[in-house]
Amino acid sequence: MIKGKAGIAAITCGMYLLVNIANATETKGMYVGLGVSRINVELSVDNLGSVDISNNMLGILLGYQFNDYFSVEARGYSNLSDEDIGGVNVEVDHQFNALIRGGYLIAQYFKPYVLFGYGTSKLSVSGLSESDEDIVYGLGLSVNDGRPLHLEVEWQKSYDNKFDGYGLEADSFQANLVYYF
């Protein structure tokens, strides 16, 4: 099981090494990827404080690159770990996103991008679960040397709701290995 930021960093380094064994190809059209994510959820209650929950997730993504600047993609992530808080099991079961992505190549190997879309997440606490939807947005960087395999690192805001003295926020850091057909 992957534990914490060190595990995510190790997987990211391994993914980067795999980039060097792919064949050259164009990066427009369909693409598919595998990603790891560290999602951090903060639940806050006015006058009582907040609780932080962190889970590791594994996901797949499928997208279409229209031109050098824009693409659309669908992503699905599933839980790899859970957390116990005071004997209560808490986990983010899954997350699904539909995203529009815009980016611009600023150097030969680097393409920063922004993400915007819609997502749904399911959170479980000791067997009781709740699903909810929200706007998803984020920033990322794609690293590539002209081959069809890209390494992407990104940050996403997956959930941000505040209501009647309660707040729930979810952020994630992700590393994706993406193959363009």
Secondary structure per residue as TSV (DSSP state, phi and psi in degrees):
chain	resnum	aa	ss	phi	psi
A	1	M	-	360.0	140.0
A	2	I	-	-78.4	131.8
A	3	K	-	-119.5	119.6
A	4	G	H	63.0	-165.7
A	5	K	H	-68.0	-31.1
A	6	A	H	-64.2	-39.9
A	7	G	H	-65.5	-42.4
A	8	I	H	-63.0	-42.0
A	9	A	H	-63.2	-41.0
A	10	A	H	-64.5	-42.8
A	11	I	H	-65.8	-39.9
A	12	T	H	-60.8	-45.0
A	13	C	H	-63.1	-42.0
A	14	G	H	-62.5	-41.3
A	15	M	H	-63.2	-40.4
A	16	Y	H	-62.1	-39.8
A	17	L	H	-63.4	-34.2
A	18	L	H	-67.7	-24.8
A	19	V	H	-57.5	-33.4
A	20	N	T	-76.4	-5.6
A	21	I	T	-107.2	8.1
A	22	A	S	-87.7	160.4
A	23	N	-	-89.3	155.9
A	24	A	-	-69.3	143.8
A	25	T	-	-166.7	169.4
A	26	E	-	-75.0	149.8
A	27	T	-	-108.4	30.8
A	28	K	-	-111.4	149.5
A	29	G	E	109.3	-154.5
A	30	M	E	-71.9	149.5
A	31	Y	E	-146.8	155.8
A	32	V	E	-138.1	147.9
A	33	G	E	-149.4	166.0
A	34	L	E	-122.6	134.6
A	35	G	E	-136.0	153.0
A	36	V	E	-118.1	146.0
A	37	S	E	-140.3	143.6
A	38	R	E	-114.6	106.5
A	39	I	E	-100.2	133.8
A	40	N	E	-117.2	122.8
A	41	V	E	-114.3	132.0
A	42	E	E	-118.4	121.2
A	43	L	E	-106.7	122.4
A	44	S	E	-123.9	144.0
A	45	V	E	-128.6	126.1
A	46	D	T	-52.3	137.5
A	47	N	T	69.8	-4.0
A	48	L	T	-116.6	-19.2
A	49	G	E	103.9	-158.4
A	50	S	E	-139.7	161.7
A	51	V	E	-127.6	133.8
A	52	D	E	-105.6	135.9
A	53	I	E	-125.5	132.3
A	54	S	E	-126.0	132.7
A	55	N	E	-132.9	148.9
A	56	N	E	-96.7	141.2
A	57	M	E	-133.7	152.4
A	58	L	E	-120.1	136.5
A	59	G	E	-144.6	169.3
A	60	I	E	-123.7	154.3
A	61	L	E	-137.6	149.5
A	62	L	E	-136.9	129.7
A	63	G	E	-147.7	174.4
A	64	Y	E	-135.1	122.9
A	65	Q	E	-92.2	111.7
A	66	F	-	-74.0	-43.2
A	67	N	S	-153.4	-165.2
A	68	D	S	-67.0	-12.5
A	69	Y	S	-116.1	-32.4
A	70	F	E	-128.2	144.6
A	71	S	E	-148.5	165.5
A	72	V	E	-124.9	148.4
A	73	E	E	-152.7	156.9
A	74	A	E	-118.9	139.7
A	75	R	E	-132.9	147.2
A	76	G	E	-137.8	130.0
A	77	Y	E	-124.2	143.0
A	78	S	E	-125.4	152.7
A	79	N	E	-69.3	137.4
A	80	L	S	-109.4	-18.6
A	81	S	-	-147.9	166.2
A	82	D	-	-136.4	178.4
A	83	E	E	-136.1	141.1
A	84	D	E	-102.4	126.4
A	85	I	E	-122.0	107.7
A	86	G	T	59.1	36.4
A	87	G	T	82.4	3.5
A	88	V	E	-104.5	124.5
A	89	N	E	-79.3	124.6
A	90	V	E	-127.4	132.6
A	91	E	E	-153.1	152.3
A	92	V	E	-92.7	107.5
A	93	D	E	-66.1	-52.0
A	94	H	E	-158.8	168.4
A	95	Q	E	-149.6	133.4
A	96	F	E	-126.0	136.0
A	97	N	E	-134.1	145.2
A	98	A	E	-118.2	121.6
A	99	L	E	-130.9	150.5
A	100	I	E	-107.8	137.6
A	101	R	E	-128.0	129.8
A	102	G	E	-123.3	132.7
A	103	G	E	-146.7	168.4
A	104	Y	-	-146.0	126.9
A	105	L	-	-70.7	115.6
A	106	I	-	-102.1	-15.7
A	107	A	S	-149.3	172.9
A	108	Q	S	-57.1	-33.4
A	109	Y	S	-113.8	-5.8
A	110	F	E	-122.1	131.8
A	111	K	E	-133.5	99.7
A	112	P	E	-72.2	151.1
A	113	Y	E	-148.1	161.8
A	114	V	E	-117.2	150.2
A	115	L	E	-120.9	142.3
A	116	F	E	-150.2	136.2
A	117	G	E	179.2	-152.0
A	118	Y	E	-132.5	139.4
A	119	G	E	-142.8	161.2
A	120	T	E	-129.2	141.1
A	121	S	E	-133.1	151.1
A	122	K	E	-123.7	125.1
A	123	L	E	-115.0	133.5
A	124	S	E	-120.1	139.2
A	125	V	E	-128.6	110.2
A	126	S	T	46.4	48.7
A	127	G	T	90.2	-19.4
A	128	L	E	-89.3	135.1
A	129	S	E	-129.6	156.6
A	130	E	E	-143.5	134.0
A	131	S	E	-111.1	145.9
A	132	D	E	-153.2	160.3
A	133	E	E	-118.2	155.3
A	134	D	E	-164.2	168.4
A	135	I	E	-70.9	139.9
A	136	V	E	-117.2	135.1
A	137	Y	E	-146.6	159.6
A	138	G	E	-176.4	-179.3
A	139	L	E	-130.7	147.4
A	140	G	E	-151.6	173.5
A	141	L	E	-139.7	125.1
A	142	S	E	-101.4	132.4
A	143	V	E	-116.5	129.6
A	144	N	-	-160.4	146.9
A	145	D	S	-115.3	35.9
A	146	G	S	90.8	2.7
A	147	R	S	-97.9	167.6
A	148	P	S	-76.6	-8.9
A	149	L	E	-100.2	122.8
A	150	H	E	-117.2	144.2
A	151	L	E	-103.7	129.2
A	152	E	E	-125.4	135.6
A	153	V	E	-122.3	140.8
A	154	E	E	-156.4	163.0
A	155	W	E	-120.5	140.2
A	156	Q	E	-135.0	141.8
A	157	K	E	-99.1	110.7
A	158	S	E	-95.4	-23.6
A	159	Y	E	-158.1	135.9
A	160	D	E	-155.7	91.9
A	161	N	E	-129.6	136.9
A	162	K	E	-131.3	132.1
A	163	F	E	-157.8	135.3
A	164	D	T	40.6	48.7
A	165	G	T	86.6	-0.5
A	166	Y	E	-115.2	151.7
A	167	G	E	-142.7	143.5
A	168	L	E	-139.3	121.5
A	169	E	E	-129.8	144.6
A	170	A	E	-135.9	125.0
A	171	D	E	-121.9	152.0
A	172	S	E	-143.0	149.0
A	173	F	E	-111.7	133.7
A	174	Q	E	-133.7	150.5
A	175	A	E	-127.4	125.7
A	176	N	E	-122.2	141.2
A	177	L	E	-111.4	116.3
A	178	V	E	-121.6	132.2
A	179	Y	E	-110.2	125.3
A	180	Y	E	-97.0	130.9
A	181	F	-	-86.4	360.0
